[in-house]
Amino acid sequence: MVLVRVQRVTGYTDPETARPGKIIEMVEVRRTGLSVKTSGLGDETVMVQRLLQTAMMQLQSMGLMPISREMLFPKIVLYLTEEEYDLLNVKLEVNEVYEVSFKDGQIAFSRPVGLG
């Protein structure tokens, strides 16, 4: 199971059949764990780490540095005709997160439970 976020949905026309379709770009979502291990470090090192963390939070609160809690990695790009998109039976919306499972030659999309 992999968590993906729909990054972009673009309309296109199939060059061979001239039928309308969609390009759906998905990125893998990985939560970043910013846990800092301070045991075994000197007092000066811990103080500098806290000072840098405070400075970064200050810059983020002023809008000078983006707040990033997730790392994004390109994962899946689907090129679907409108009919294929309808057969998928999942409405893939931009910025929505989905669970993708791979099993027995099938790819299944579902809404994650307990993601908040």
Jmol script that loads the backbone (N, CA, C; Angstrom):
load data "model"
ATOM      1  N   MET A   1       0.844  -1.173   0.000  1.00  0.00           N
ATOM      2  CA  MET A   1       0.000   0.000   0.000  1.00  0.00           C
ATOM      3  C   MET A   1       0.891   1.239   0.000  1.00  0.00           C
ATOM      4  N   VAL A   2       0.531   2.200  -0.830  1.00  0.00           N
ATOM      5  CA  VAL A   2       1.277   3.445  -0.972  1.00  0.00           C
ATOM      6  C   VAL A   2       0.281   4.593  -0.902  1.00  0.00           C
ATOM      7  N   LEU A   3       0.644   5.660  -0.214  1.00  0.00           N
ATOM      8  CA  LEU A   3      -0.191   6.862  -0.204  1.00  0.00           C
ATOM      9  C   LEU A   3       0.246   7.764  -1.347  1.00  0.00           C
ATOM     10  N   VAL A   4      -0.718   8.202  -2.156  1.00  0.00           N
ATOM     11  CA  VAL A   4      -0.417   9.128  -3.246  1.00  0.00           C
ATOM     12  C   VAL A   4      -1.364  10.316  -3.173  1.00  0.00           C
ATOM     13  N   ARG A   5      -0.879  11.451  -3.639  1.00  0.00           N
ATOM     14  CA  ARG A   5      -1.701  12.657  -3.746  1.00  0.00           C
ATOM     15  C   ARG A   5      -1.790  13.008  -5.225  1.00  0.00           C
ATOM     16  N   VAL A   6      -2.980  13.377  -5.661  1.00  0.00           N
ATOM     17  CA  VAL A   6      -3.156  13.809  -7.047  1.00  0.00           C
ATOM     18  C   VAL A   6      -2.548  15.203  -7.161  1.00  0.00           C
ATOM     19  N   GLN A   7      -1.486  15.298  -7.924  1.00  0.00           N
ATOM     20  CA  GLN A   7      -0.754  16.552  -8.083  1.00  0.00           C
ATOM     21  C   GLN A   7      -1.378  17.431  -9.172  1.00  0.00           C
ATOM     22  N   ARG A   8      -1.792  16.797 -10.283  1.00  0.00           N
ATOM     23  CA  ARG A   8      -2.304  17.572 -11.409  1.00  0.00           C
ATOM     24  C   ARG A   8      -3.222  16.699 -12.258  1.00  0.00           C
ATOM     25  N   VAL A   9      -4.295  17.300 -12.754  1.00  0.00           N
ATOM     26  CA  VAL A   9      -5.177  16.647 -13.723  1.00  0.00           C
ATOM     27  C   VAL A   9      -5.271  17.591 -14.919  1.00  0.00           C
ATOM     28  N   THR A  10      -4.891  17.077 -16.085  1.00  0.00           N
ATOM     29  CA  THR A  10      -4.862  17.891 -17.296  1.00  0.00           C
ATOM     30  C   THR A  10      -5.703  17.227 -18.375  1.00  0.00           C
ATOM     31  N   GLY A  11      -6.481  18.011 -19.080  1.00  0.00           N
ATOM     32  CA  GLY A  11      -7.233  17.482 -20.210  1.00  0.00           C
ATOM     33  C   GLY A  11      -6.343  17.395 -21.444  1.00  0.00           C
ATOM     34  N   TYR A  12      -6.571  16.390 -22.270  1.00  0.00           N
ATOM     35  CA  TYR A  12      -5.817  16.262 -23.515  1.00  0.00           C
ATOM     36  C   TYR A  12      -6.689  15.573 -24.549  1.00  0.00           C
ATOM     37  N   THR A  13      -6.241  15.620 -25.787  1.00  0.00           N
ATOM     38  CA  THR A  13      -6.927  14.933 -26.876  1.00  0.00           C
ATOM     39  C   THR A  13      -6.009  13.844 -27.398  1.00  0.00           C
ATOM     40  N   ASP A  14      -6.512  12.627 -27.459  1.00  0.00           N
ATOM     41  CA  ASP A  14      -5.727  11.497 -27.961  1.00  0.00           C
ATOM     42  C   ASP A  14      -5.353  11.775 -29.416  1.00  0.00           C
ATOM     43  N   PRO A  15      -4.057  11.775 -29.755  1.00  0.00           N
ATOM     44  CA  PRO A  15      -3.646  12.136 -31.113  1.00  0.00           C
ATOM     45  C   PRO A  15      -4.096  11.137 -32.181  1.00  0.00           C
ATOM     46  N   GLU A  16      -4.310   9.878 -31.815  1.00  0.00           N
ATOM     47  CA  GLU A  16      -4.711   8.869 -32.799  1.00  0.00           C
ATOM     48  C   GLU A  16      -6.217   8.842 -33.033  1.00  0.00           C
ATOM     49  N   THR A  17      -6.981   8.962 -31.951  1.00  0.00           N
ATOM     50  CA  THR A  17      -8.437   8.829 -32.066  1.00  0.00           C
ATOM     51  C   THR A  17      -9.180  10.160 -31.972  1.00  0.00           C
ATOM     52  N   ALA A  18      -8.478  11.211 -31.572  1.00  0.00           N
ATOM     53  CA  ALA A  18      -9.064  12.546 -31.378  1.00  0.00           C
ATOM     54  C   ALA A  18     -10.134  12.554 -30.287  1.00  0.00           C
ATOM     55  N   ARG A  19     -10.093  11.565 -29.388  1.00  0.00           N
ATOM     56  CA  ARG A  19     -11.044  11.509 -28.273  1.00  0.00           C
ATOM     57  C   ARG A  19     -10.465  12.261 -27.072  1.00  0.00           C
ATOM     58  N   PRO A  20     -11.319  12.937 -26.306  1.00  0.00           N
ATOM     59  CA  PRO A  20     -10.826  13.654 -25.127  1.00  0.00           C
ATOM     60  C   PRO A  20     -10.415  12.680 -24.028  1.00  0.00           C
ATOM     61  N   GLY A  21      -9.472  13.138 -23.213  1.00  0.00           N
ATOM     62  CA  GLY A  21      -9.020  12.305 -22.109  1.00  0.00           C
ATOM     63  C   GLY A  21      -8.408  13.148 -21.006  1.00  0.00           C
ATOM     64  N   LYS A  22      -7.790  12.469 -20.054  1.00  0.00           N
ATOM     65  CA  LYS A  22      -7.182  13.144 -18.908  1.00  0.00           C
ATOM     66  C   LYS A  22      -5.797  12.575 -18.657  1.00  0.00           C
ATOM     67  N   ILE A  23      -4.887  13.447 -18.248  1.00  0.00           N
ATOM     68  CA  ILE A  23      -3.582  13.034 -17.744  1.00  0.00           C
ATOM     69  C   ILE A  23      -3.629  13.296 -16.244  1.00  0.00           C
ATOM     70  N   ILE A  24      -3.454  12.247 -15.450  1.00  0.00           N
ATOM     71  CA  ILE A  24      -3.537  12.364 -13.993  1.00  0.00           C
ATOM     72  C   ILE A  24      -2.161  12.055 -13.420  1.00  0.00           C
ATOM     73  N   GLU A  25      -1.550  13.052 -12.779  1.00  0.00           N
ATOM     74  CA  GLU A  25      -0.220  12.894 -12.198  1.00  0.00           C
ATOM     75  C   GLU A  25      -0.355  12.739 -10.689  1.00  0.00           C
ATOM     76  N   MET A  26       0.263  11.685 -10.162  1.00  0.00           N
ATOM     77  CA  MET A  26       0.213  11.411  -8.727  1.00  0.00           C
ATOM     78  C   MET A  26       1.622  11.354  -8.160  1.00  0.00           C
ATOM     79  N   VAL A  27       1.750  11.845  -6.932  1.00  0.00           N
ATOM     80  CA  VAL A  27       3.031  11.803  -6.235  1.00  0.00           C
ATOM     81  C   VAL A  27       2.857  11.009  -4.951  1.00  0.00           C
ATOM     82  N   GLU A  28       3.915  10.313  -4.564  1.00  0.00           N
ATOM     83  CA  GLU A  28       3.889   9.565  -3.308  1.00  0.00           C
ATOM     84  C   GLU A  28       4.056  10.542  -2.163  1.00  0.00           C
ATOM     85  N   VAL A  29       3.302  10.329  -1.108  1.00  0.00           N
ATOM     86  CA  VAL A  29       3.364  11.190   0.069  1.00  0.00           C
ATOM     87  C   VAL A  29       4.057  10.424   1.177  1.00  0.00           C
ATOM     88  N   ARG A  30       5.147  10.992   1.658  1.00  0.00           N
ATOM     89  CA  ARG A  30       5.863  10.404   2.793  1.00  0.00           C
ATOM     90  C   ARG A  30       5.943  11.451   3.890  1.00  0.00           C
ATOM     91  N   ARG A  31       5.513  11.070   5.052  1.00  0.00           N
ATOM     92  CA  ARG A  31       5.585  11.984   6.201  1.00  0.00           C
ATOM     93  C   ARG A  31       7.031  12.086   6.652  1.00  0.00           C
ATOM     94  N   THR A  32       7.450  13.314   6.971  1.00  0.00           N
ATOM     95  CA  THR A  32       8.801  13.495   7.484  1.00  0.00           C
ATOM     96  C   THR A  32       8.744  13.482   8.996  1.00  0.00           C
ATOM     97  N   GLY A  33       9.630  12.738   9.598  1.00  0.00           N
ATOM     98  CA  GLY A  33       9.725  12.703  11.050  1.00  0.00           C
ATOM     99  C   GLY A  33      10.933  13.498  11.488  1.00  0.00           C
ATOM    100  N   LEU A  34      10.696  14.671  12.016  1.00  0.00           N
ATOM    101  CA  LEU A  34      11.793  15.531  12.414  1.00  0.00           C
ATOM    102  C   LEU A  34      12.111  15.335  13.892  1.00  0.00           C
ATOM    103  N   SER A  35      12.526  14.149  14.239  1.00  0.00           N
ATOM    104  CA  SER A  35      12.903  13.911  15.625  1.00  0.00           C
ATOM    105  C   SER A  35      14.411  14.076  15.742  1.00  0.00           C
ATOM    106  N   VAL A  36      14.814  14.860  16.685  1.00  0.00           N
ATOM    107  CA  VAL A  36      16.231  15.138  16.890  1.00  0.00           C
ATOM    108  C   VAL A  36      16.687  14.403  18.134  1.00  0.00           C
ATOM    109  N   LYS A  37      17.711  13.599  17.981  1.00  0.00           N
ATOM    110  CA  LYS A  37      18.254  12.853  19.110  1.00  0.00           C
ATOM    111  C   LYS A  37      19.280  13.736  19.809  1.00  0.00           C
ATOM    112  N   THR A  38      19.007  14.083  21.059  1.00  0.00           N
ATOM    113  CA  THR A  38      19.891  14.998  21.769  1.00  0.00           C
ATOM    114  C   THR A  38      20.736  14.303  22.828  1.00  0.00           C
ATOM    115  N   SER A  39      20.488  13.021  23.078  1.00  0.00           N
ATOM    116  CA  SER A  39      21.290  12.339  24.095  1.00  0.00           C
ATOM    117  C   SER A  39      22.707  12.130  23.578  1.00  0.00           C
ATOM    118  N   GLY A  40      23.665  12.356  24.425  1.00  0.00           N
ATOM    119  CA  GLY A  40      25.062  12.180  24.047  1.00  0.00           C
ATOM    120  C   GLY A  40      25.671  13.413  23.404  1.00  0.00           C
ATOM    121  N   LEU A  41      24.892  14.470  23.230  1.00  0.00           N
ATOM    122  CA  LEU A  41      25.416  15.694  22.643  1.00  0.00           C
ATOM    123  C   LEU A  41      25.710  16.692  23.749  1.00  0.00           C
ATOM    124  N   GLY A  42      26.642  17.566  23.478  1.00  0.00           N
ATOM    125  CA  GLY A  42      26.985  18.586  24.454  1.00  0.00           C
ATOM    126  C   GLY A  42      25.902  19.633  24.577  1.00  0.00           C
ATOM    127  N   ASP A  43      25.935  20.375  25.678  1.00  0.00           N
ATOM    128  CA  ASP A  43      24.941  21.422  25.908  1.00  0.00           C
ATOM    129  C   ASP A  43      24.970  22.482  24.810  1.00  0.00           C
ATOM    130  N   GLU A  44      26.176  22.805  24.341  1.00  0.00           N
ATOM    131  CA  GLU A  44      26.300  23.819  23.297  1.00  0.00           C
ATOM    132  C   GLU A  44      25.634  23.353  22.000  1.00  0.00           C
ATOM    133  N   THR A  45      25.808  22.078  21.664  1.00  0.00           N
ATOM    134  CA  THR A  45      25.221  21.533  20.437  1.00  0.00           C
ATOM    135  C   THR A  45      23.700  21.568  20.505  1.00  0.00           C
ATOM    136  N   VAL A  46      23.153  21.164  21.641  1.00  0.00           N
ATOM    137  CA  VAL A  46      21.700  21.175  21.821  1.00  0.00           C
ATOM    138  C   VAL A  46      21.176  22.606  21.731  1.00  0.00           C
ATOM    139  N   MET A  47      21.884  23.554  22.334  1.00  0.00           N
ATOM    140  CA  MET A  47      21.468  24.950  22.303  1.00  0.00           C
ATOM    141  C   MET A  47      21.476  25.487  20.862  1.00  0.00           C
ATOM    142  N   VAL A  48      22.500  25.141  20.079  1.00  0.00           N
ATOM    143  CA  VAL A  48      22.575  25.594  18.686  1.00  0.00           C
ATOM    144  C   VAL A  48      21.443  24.977  17.863  1.00  0.00           C
ATOM    145  N   GLN A  49      21.144  23.688  18.081  1.00  0.00           N
ATOM    146  CA  GLN A  49      20.045  23.040  17.359  1.00  0.00           C
ATOM    147  C   GLN A  49      18.720  23.729  17.653  1.00  0.00           C
ATOM    148  N   ARG A  50      18.467  24.011  18.905  1.00  0.00           N
ATOM    149  CA  ARG A  50      17.213  24.677  19.287  1.00  0.00           C
ATOM    150  C   ARG A  50      17.146  26.087  18.711  1.00  0.00           C
ATOM    151  N   LEU A  51      18.279  26.778  18.695  1.00  0.00           N
ATOM    152  CA  LEU A  51      18.332  28.121  18.135  1.00  0.00           C
ATOM    153  C   LEU A  51      18.010  28.093  16.639  1.00  0.00           C
ATOM    154  N   LEU A  52      18.583  27.123  15.911  1.00  0.00           N
ATOM    155  CA  LEU A  52      18.314  26.994  14.477  1.00  0.00           C
ATOM    156  C   LEU A  52      16.857  26.610  14.214  1.00  0.00           C
ATOM    157  N   GLN A  53      16.301  25.710  15.029  1.00  0.00           N
ATOM    158  CA  GLN A  53      14.894  25.333  14.869  1.00  0.00           C
ATOM    159  C   GLN A  53      13.982  26.535  15.095  1.00  0.00           C
ATOM    160  N   THR A  54      14.292  27.327  16.101  1.00  0.00           N
ATOM    161  CA  THR A  54      13.500  28.522  16.387  1.00  0.00           C
ATOM    162  C   THR A  54      13.600  29.521  15.240  1.00  0.00           C
ATOM    163  N   ALA A  55      14.800  29.703  14.704  1.00  0.00           N
ATOM    164  CA  ALA A  55      14.986  30.629  13.581  1.00  0.00           C
ATOM    165  C   ALA A  55      14.205  30.156  12.356  1.00  0.00           C
ATOM    166  N   MET A  56      14.225  28.840  12.073  1.00  0.00           N
ATOM    167  CA  MET A  56      13.470  28.311  10.932  1.00  0.00           C
ATOM    168  C   MET A  56      11.974  28.515  11.122  1.00  0.00           C
ATOM    169  N   MET A  57      11.475  28.259  12.334  1.00  0.00           N
ATOM    170  CA  MET A  57      10.047  28.460  12.599  1.00  0.00           C
ATOM    171  C   MET A  57       9.672  29.927  12.431  1.00  0.00           C
ATOM    172  N   GLN A  58      10.558  30.822  12.845  1.00  0.00           N
ATOM    173  CA  GLN A  58      10.308  32.256  12.712  1.00  0.00           C
ATOM    174  C   GLN A  58      10.228  32.649  11.234  1.00  0.00           C
ATOM    175  N   LEU A  59      11.172  32.145  10.414  1.00  0.00           N
ATOM    176  CA  LEU A  59      11.159  32.433   8.980  1.00  0.00           C
ATOM    177  C   LEU A  59       9.905  31.863   8.317  1.00  0.00           C
ATOM    178  N   GLN A  60       9.475  30.672   8.740  1.00  0.00           N
ATOM    179  CA  GLN A  60       8.268  30.067   8.182  1.00  0.00           C
ATOM    180  C   GLN A  60       7.033  30.876   8.556  1.00  0.00           C
ATOM    181  N   SER A  61       6.980  31.359   9.790  1.00  0.00           N
ATOM    182  CA  SER A  61       5.813  32.132  10.220  1.00  0.00           C
ATOM    183  C   SER A  61       5.730  33.477   9.503  1.00  0.00           C
ATOM    184  N   MET A  62       6.884  34.005   9.052  1.00  0.00           N
ATOM    185  CA  MET A  62       6.901  35.264   8.310  1.00  0.00           C
ATOM    186  C   MET A  62       6.668  35.043   6.815  1.00  0.00           C
ATOM    187  N   GLY A  63       6.572  33.771   6.395  1.00  0.00           N
ATOM    188  CA  GLY A  63       6.332  33.476   4.987  1.00  0.00           C
ATOM    189  C   GLY A  63       7.574  33.500   4.129  1.00  0.00           C
ATOM    190  N   LEU A  64       8.742  33.556   4.754  1.00  0.00           N
ATOM    191  CA  LEU A  64       9.992  33.601   3.992  1.00  0.00           C
ATOM    192  C   LEU A  64      10.534  32.215   3.667  1.00  0.00           C
ATOM    193  N   MET A  65       9.980  31.203   4.289  1.00  0.00           N
ATOM    194  CA  MET A  65      10.424  29.832   4.053  1.00  0.00           C
ATOM    195  C   MET A  65       9.189  28.943   4.062  1.00  0.00           C
ATOM    196  N   PRO A  66       9.047  28.061   3.064  1.00  0.00           N
ATOM    197  CA  PRO A  66       7.843  27.217   3.024  1.00  0.00           C
ATOM    198  C   PRO A  66       7.809  26.209   4.163  1.00  0.00           C
ATOM    199  N   ILE A  67       6.593  25.921   4.617  1.00  0.00           N
ATOM    200  CA  ILE A  67       6.398  24.910   5.644  1.00  0.00           C
ATOM    201  C   ILE A  67       6.184  23.587   4.935  1.00  0.00           C
ATOM    202  N   SER A  68       7.065  22.640   5.159  1.00  0.00           N
ATOM    203  CA  SER A  68       6.971  21.355   4.472  1.00  0.00           C
ATOM    204  C   SER A  68       6.935  20.235   5.495  1.00  0.00           C
ATOM    205  N   ARG A  69       5.804  19.548   5.546  1.00  0.00           N
ATOM    206  CA  ARG A  69       5.673  18.419   6.459  1.00  0.00           C
ATOM    207  C   ARG A  69       5.709  17.100   5.704  1.00  0.00           C
ATOM    208  N   GLU A  70       5.724  17.183   4.370  1.00  0.00           N
ATOM    209  CA  GLU A  70       5.699  15.977   3.555  1.00  0.00           C
ATOM    210  C   GLU A  70       6.767  16.066   2.477  1.00  0.00           C
ATOM    211  N   MET A  71       7.277  14.911   2.094  1.00  0.00           N
ATOM    212  CA  MET A  71       8.186  14.834   0.965  1.00  0.00           C
ATOM    213  C   MET A  71       7.405  14.218  -0.187  1.00  0.00           C
ATOM    214  N   LEU A  72       7.525  14.787  -1.374  1.00  0.00           N
ATOM    215  CA  LEU A  72       6.760  14.320  -2.526  1.00  0.00           C
ATOM    216  C   LEU A  72       7.689  13.677  -3.547  1.00  0.00           C
ATOM    217  N   PHE A  73       7.305  12.501  -4.037  1.00  0.00           N
ATOM    218  CA  PHE A  73       8.074  11.774  -5.029  1.00  0.00           C
ATOM    219  C   PHE A  73       7.143  11.383  -6.166  1.00  0.00           C
ATOM    220  N   PRO A  74       7.491  11.685  -7.436  1.00  0.00           N
ATOM    221  CA  PRO A  74       6.639  11.268  -8.556  1.00  0.00           C
ATOM    222  C   PRO A  74       6.395   9.767  -8.495  1.00  0.00           C
ATOM    223  N   LYS A  75       5.151   9.339  -8.708  1.00  0.00           N
ATOM    224  CA  LYS A  75       4.825   7.923  -8.554  1.00  0.00           C
ATOM    225  C   LYS A  75       4.091   7.353  -9.759  1.00  0.00           C
ATOM    226  N   ILE A  76       2.942   7.928 -10.135  1.00  0.00           N
ATOM    227  CA  ILE A  76       2.106   7.357 -11.189  1.00  0.00           C
ATOM    228  C   ILE A  76       1.605   8.481 -12.098  1.00  0.00           C
ATOM    229  N   VAL A  77       1.646   8.242 -13.404  1.00  0.00           N
ATOM    230  CA  VAL A  77       1.011   9.136 -14.371  1.00  0.00           C
ATOM    231  C   VAL A  77       0.064   8.283 -15.206  1.00  0.00           C
ATOM    232  N   LEU A  78      -1.218   8.640 -15.200  1.00  0.00           N
ATOM    233  CA  LEU A  78      -2.230   7.907 -15.969  1.00  0.00           C
ATOM    234  C   LEU A  78      -2.664   8.742 -17.170  1.00  0.00           C
ATOM    235  N   TYR A  79      -2.696   8.118 -18.334  1.00  0.00           N
ATOM    236  CA  TYR A  79      -3.249   8.719 -19.545  1.00  0.00           C
ATOM    237  C   TYR A  79      -4.530   7.956 -19.843  1.00  0.00           C
ATOM    238  N   LEU A  80      -5.666   8.572 -19.575  1.00  0.00           N
ATOM    239  CA  LEU A  80      -6.948   7.879 -19.707  1.00  0.00           C
ATOM    240  C   LEU A  80      -7.886   8.644 -20.625  1.00  0.00           C
ATOM    241  N   THR A  81      -8.651   7.902 -21.437  1.00  0.00           N
ATOM    242  CA  THR A  81      -9.753   8.531 -22.163  1.00  0.00           C
ATOM    243  C   THR A  81     -10.867   8.775 -21.149  1.00  0.00           C
ATOM    244  N   GLU A  82     -11.837   9.572 -21.522  1.00  0.00           N
ATOM    245  CA  GLU A  82     -12.960   9.838 -20.617  1.00  0.00           C
ATOM    246  C   GLU A  82     -13.681   8.543 -20.246  1.00  0.00           C
ATOM    247  N   GLU A  83     -13.808   7.624 -21.198  1.00  0.00           N
ATOM    248  CA  GLU A  83     -14.475   6.346 -20.929  1.00  0.00           C
ATOM    249  C   GLU A  83     -13.672   5.515 -19.923  1.00  0.00           C
ATOM    250  N   GLU A  84     -12.356   5.487 -20.097  1.00  0.00           N
ATOM    251  CA  GLU A  84     -11.508   4.734 -19.166  1.00  0.00           C
ATOM    252  C   GLU A  84     -11.566   5.339 -17.767  1.00  0.00           C
ATOM    253  N   TYR A  85     -11.594   6.673 -17.700  1.00  0.00           N
ATOM    254  CA  TYR A  85     -11.689   7.351 -16.408  1.00  0.00           C
ATOM    255  C   TYR A  85     -12.999   6.988 -15.713  1.00  0.00           C
ATOM    256  N   ASP A  86     -14.092   6.936 -16.471  1.00  0.00           N
ATOM    257  CA  ASP A  86     -15.386   6.552 -15.902  1.00  0.00           C
ATOM    258  C   ASP A  86     -15.365   5.105 -15.416  1.00  0.00           C
ATOM    259  N   LEU A  87     -14.702   4.217 -16.173  1.00  0.00           N
ATOM    260  CA  LEU A  87     -14.605   2.806 -15.778  1.00  0.00           C
ATOM    261  C   LEU A  87     -13.751   2.613 -14.528  1.00  0.00           C
ATOM    262  N   LEU A  88     -12.845   3.549 -14.271  1.00  0.00           N
ATOM    263  CA  LEU A  88     -12.006   3.477 -13.072  1.00  0.00           C
ATOM    264  C   LEU A  88     -12.870   3.529 -11.817  1.00  0.00           C
ATOM    265  N   ASN A  89     -13.995   4.238 -11.889  1.00  0.00           N
ATOM    266  CA  ASN A  89     -14.980   4.319 -10.810  1.00  0.00           C
ATOM    267  C   ASN A  89     -14.437   4.974  -9.538  1.00  0.00           C
ATOM    268  N   VAL A  90     -13.423   5.821  -9.696  1.00  0.00           N
ATOM    269  CA  VAL A  90     -12.888   6.613  -8.590  1.00  0.00           C
ATOM    270  C   VAL A  90     -12.694   8.019  -9.130  1.00  0.00           C
ATOM    271  N   LYS A  91     -13.282   8.998  -8.459  1.00  0.00           N
ATOM    272  CA  LYS A  91     -13.118  10.378  -8.903  1.00  0.00           C
ATOM    273  C   LYS A  91     -11.838  10.931  -8.281  1.00  0.00           C
ATOM    274  N   LEU A  92     -10.794  11.048  -9.091  1.00  0.00           N
ATOM    275  CA  LEU A  92      -9.488  11.507  -8.610  1.00  0.00           C
ATOM    276  C   LEU A  92      -9.440  13.031  -8.657  1.00  0.00           C
ATOM    277  N   GLU A  93      -9.424  13.649  -7.485  1.00  0.00           N
ATOM    278  CA  GLU A  93      -9.440  15.106  -7.365  1.00  0.00           C
ATOM    279  C   GLU A  93      -8.057  15.615  -6.977  1.00  0.00           C
ATOM    280  N   VAL A  94      -7.691  16.786  -7.486  1.00  0.00           N
ATOM    281  CA  VAL A  94      -6.401  17.397  -7.173  1.00  0.00           C
ATOM    282  C   VAL A  94      -6.301  17.648  -5.670  1.00  0.00           C
ATOM    283  N   ASN A  95      -5.131  17.364  -5.109  1.00  0.00           N
ATOM    284  CA  ASN A  95      -4.782  17.527  -3.689  1.00  0.00           C
ATOM    285  C   ASN A  95      -5.433  16.504  -2.771  1.00  0.00           C
ATOM    286  N   GLU A  96      -6.194  15.573  -3.307  1.00  0.00           N
ATOM    287  CA  GLU A  96      -6.764  14.511  -2.480  1.00  0.00           C
ATOM    288  C   GLU A  96      -5.761  13.366  -2.373  1.00  0.00           C
ATOM    289  N   VAL A  97      -5.769  12.691  -1.223  1.00  0.00           N
ATOM    290  CA  VAL A  97      -4.843  11.585  -0.961  1.00  0.00           C
ATOM    291  C   VAL A  97      -5.601  10.269  -1.095  1.00  0.00           C
ATOM    292  N   TYR A  98      -4.964   9.306  -1.736  1.00  0.00           N
ATOM    293  CA  TYR A  98      -5.553   7.985  -1.959  1.00  0.00           C
ATOM    294  C   TYR A  98      -4.547   6.913  -1.583  1.00  0.00           C
ATOM    295  N   GLU A  99      -5.058   5.756  -1.173  1.00  0.00           N
ATOM    296  CA  GLU A  99      -4.219   4.577  -0.977  1.00  0.00           C
ATOM    297  C   GLU A  99      -4.190   3.821  -2.296  1.00  0.00           C
ATOM    298  N   VAL A 100      -3.009   3.426  -2.721  1.00  0.00           N
ATOM    299  CA  VAL A 100      -2.876   2.617  -3.930  1.00  0.00           C
ATOM    300  C   VAL A 100      -2.311   1.276  -3.507  1.00  0.00           C
ATOM    301  N   SER A 101      -3.015   0.196  -3.867  1.00  0.00           N
ATOM    302  CA  SER A 101      -2.509  -1.146  -3.557  1.00  0.00           C
ATOM    303  C   SER A 101      -2.297  -1.906  -4.856  1.00  0.00           C
ATOM    304  N   PHE A 102      -1.237  -2.693  -4.862  1.00  0.00           N
ATOM    305  CA  PHE A 102      -0.874  -3.517  -6.008  1.00  0.00           C
ATOM    306  C   PHE A 102      -0.990  -4.972  -5.573  1.00  0.00           C
ATOM    307  N   LYS A 103      -1.879  -5.736  -6.237  1.00  0.00           N
ATOM    308  CA  LYS A 103      -2.061  -7.131  -5.852  1.00  0.00           C
ATOM    309  C   LYS A 103      -2.585  -7.929  -7.034  1.00  0.00           C
ATOM    310  N   ASP A 104      -1.969  -9.052  -7.298  1.00  0.00           N
ATOM    311  CA  ASP A 104      -2.409  -9.980  -8.346  1.00  0.00           C
ATOM    312  C   ASP A 104      -2.606  -9.290  -9.695  1.00  0.00           C
ATOM    313  N   GLY A 105      -1.678  -8.417 -10.062  1.00  0.00           N
ATOM    314  CA  GLY A 105      -1.756  -7.757 -11.361  1.00  0.00           C
ATOM    315  C   GLY A 105      -2.775  -6.642 -11.443  1.00  0.00           C
ATOM    316  N   GLN A 106      -3.305  -6.201 -10.311  1.00  0.00           N
ATOM    317  CA  GLN A 106      -4.303  -5.134 -10.298  1.00  0.00           C
ATOM    318  C   GLN A 106      -3.801  -3.956  -9.480  1.00  0.00           C
ATOM    319  N   ILE A 107      -4.252  -2.778  -9.863  1.00  0.00           N
ATOM    320  CA  ILE A 107      -3.970  -1.558  -9.110  1.00  0.00           C
ATOM    321  C   ILE A 107      -5.305  -1.053  -8.582  1.00  0.00           C
ATOM    322  N   ALA A 108      -5.400  -0.890  -7.259  1.00  0.00           N
ATOM    323  CA  ALA A 108      -6.659  -0.450  -6.646  1.00  0.00           C
ATOM    324  C   ALA A 108      -6.454   0.885  -5.934  1.00  0.00           C
ATOM    325  N   PHE A 109      -7.380   1.820  -6.158  1.00  0.00           N
ATOM    326  CA  PHE A 109      -7.374   3.120  -5.500  1.00  0.00           C
ATOM    327  C   PHE A 109      -8.482   3.133  -4.456  1.00  0.00           C
ATOM    328  N   SER A 110      -8.170   3.657  -3.259  1.00  0.00           N
ATOM    329  CA  SER A 110      -9.202   3.801  -2.235  1.00  0.00           C
ATOM    330  C   SER A 110      -8.871   5.003  -1.366  1.00  0.00           C
ATOM    331  N   ARG A 111      -9.881   5.479  -0.653  1.00  0.00           N
ATOM    332  CA  ARG A 111      -9.673   6.598   0.268  1.00  0.00           C
ATOM    333  C   ARG A 111      -9.058   6.059   1.550  1.00  0.00           C
ATOM    334  N   PRO A 112      -8.006   6.700   2.069  1.00  0.00           N
ATOM    335  CA  PRO A 112      -7.393   6.214   3.305  1.00  0.00           C
ATOM    336  C   PRO A 112      -8.303   6.440   4.503  1.00  0.00           C
ATOM    337  N   VAL A 113      -8.215   5.544   5.457  1.00  0.00           N
ATOM    338  CA  VAL A 113      -9.012   5.634   6.677  1.00  0.00           C
ATOM    339  C   VAL A 113      -8.133   6.218   7.777  1.00  0.00           C
ATOM    340  N   GLY A 114      -8.652   7.209   8.487  1.00  0.00           N
ATOM    341  CA  GLY A 114      -7.940   7.765   9.632  1.00  0.00           C
ATOM    342  C   GLY A 114      -6.809   8.695   9.274  1.00  0.00           C
ATOM    343  N   LEU A 115      -6.823   9.274   8.082  1.00  0.00           N
ATOM    344  CA  LEU A 115      -5.781  10.224   7.699  1.00  0.00           C
ATOM    345  C   LEU A 115      -6.273  11.607   8.046  1.00  0.00           C
ATOM    346  N   GLY A 116      -5.493  12.338   8.828  1.00  0.00           N
ATOM    347  CA  GLY A 116      -5.974  13.639   9.214  1.00  0.00           C
ATOM    348  C   GLY A 116      -4.994  14.644   9.292  1.00  0.00           C
TER     349      GLY A 116
END
end "model"
wireframe off; spacefill off
backbone 0.3
color backbone group
